[in-house]
Every structure is written in C-alpha cells, then in structure tokens.
C-alpha cells in the first residue's frame, strides 16, 4: 500500500484572526509603493458608507505590528478620522 502524500508545512505560523488595532500602533513605513491619497480617500469614503470588508494584513515584528498589505485601506480609514 502506498503512503499518503505529505502536505507542505508553512515555514512560518499562519494566524487567521481578525481584530481591531488602533491605527497608531501599526507601522506602515517603508512601503513598496507610495500611497495615492485620492484613491485612499475614495476607499475611505466607500468603507465608511458600505463597511470595511477586507481587513489589512499585519505581521508581528518584535513587539510591534508591521503593515503587510492594505496601505490604501489603512490610509483611507485614517482620512475618515479613525484612529
């Protein structure tokens, strides 16, 4: 009887949790692409009107949180007055 194929194990732990974090606690520096403030403002207005459907992605770096994905969404929330 052949052995069952082994599944690949991620090289890092994946935590799939959604929780609220104050914007001031998120390090959004050193982004790969600059933030388009017009697009961020438009996204912020859409999220304010329709709700925030896709959370930003964060990674723990030391004792802090680093933005991995969602720079325009994060800036859009900030422009809407969220802290």
C-alpha positions as CSV (number, residue, x, y, z in Angstrom):
1,X,0.0,0.0,0.0
2,X,1.4,3.4,-1.0
3,X,2.0,6.1,1.7
4,X,-0.3,9.1,1.7
5,X,1.3,12.2,0.2
6,X,2.5,14.6,2.8
7,X,1.2,18.2,2.8
8,X,3.6,21.0,2.7
9,X,4.0,22.7,6.1
10,X,4.4,26.5,6.0
11,X,7.8,27.8,7.1
12,X,6.1,30.3,9.4
13,X,3.0,30.1,11.6
14,X,-0.2,31.4,9.9
15,X,-2.7,33.0,12.2
16,X,-6.0,33.8,10.6
17,X,-7.6,36.2,13.1
18,X,-9.5,39.5,12.6
19,X,-9.3,42.0,15.4
20,X,-9.2,45.8,15.7
21,X,-6.0,47.6,16.3
22,X,-5.5,51.3,16.8
23,X,-4.0,52.8,13.7
24,X,-1.3,54.5,15.7
25,X,0.1,51.0,16.7
26,X,0.6,50.0,13.0
27,X,4.0,50.6,11.4
28,X,3.2,51.5,7.8
29,X,6.6,52.8,6.9
30,X,8.9,51.6,4.1
31,X,6.0,50.6,1.7
32,X,6.9,49.2,-1.7
33,X,4.6,51.7,-3.5
34,X,3.5,55.2,-2.5
35,X,0.0,55.9,-1.3
36,X,-2.2,57.6,-3.8
37,X,-4.1,59.9,-1.4
38,X,-7.0,60.4,-3.9
39,X,-7.6,56.7,-4.1
40,X,-7.1,56.3,-0.4
41,X,-9.8,59.0,0.3
42,X,-12.1,57.3,-2.2
43,X,-11.6,53.9,-0.5
44,X,-12.2,55.5,2.9
45,X,-15.5,57.0,1.8
46,X,-16.6,53.7,0.4
47,X,-15.6,51.8,3.6
48,X,-17.4,54.5,5.7
49,X,-20.6,54.1,3.6
50,X,-20.6,50.3,2.9
51,X,-18.4,48.9,5.7
52,X,-14.9,47.6,5.7
53,X,-15.0,44.1,4.0
54,X,-11.3,43.3,3.6
55,X,-9.1,43.8,6.6
56,X,-5.5,45.0,6.3
57,X,-2.8,42.4,6.9
58,X,-0.3,42.8,9.7
59,X,2.8,40.9,10.9
60,X,4.2,40.9,14.3
61,X,7.8,42.3,14.2
62,X,9.4,42.4,17.6
63,X,6.8,43.9,19.9
64,X,5.1,45.9,17.2
65,X,2.8,45.4,14.2
66,X,4.0,46.0,10.6
67,X,1.6,46.6,7.7
68,X,2.0,43.8,5.1
69,X,-0.9,44.6,2.8
70,X,-3.6,47.3,2.7
71,X,-1.8,50.6,2.7
72,X,-4.6,52.4,0.8
73,X,-7.3,50.9,3.0
74,X,-5.4,51.9,6.2
75,X,-4.8,55.5,4.9
76,X,-8.5,55.6,3.8
77,X,-9.6,54.8,7.4
78,X,-7.1,57.4,8.7
79,X,-8.5,60.1,6.4
80,X,-12.0,59.3,7.6
81,X,-10.9,60.2,11.1
82,X,-10.4,56.7,12.5
83,X,-7.6,56.3,15.0
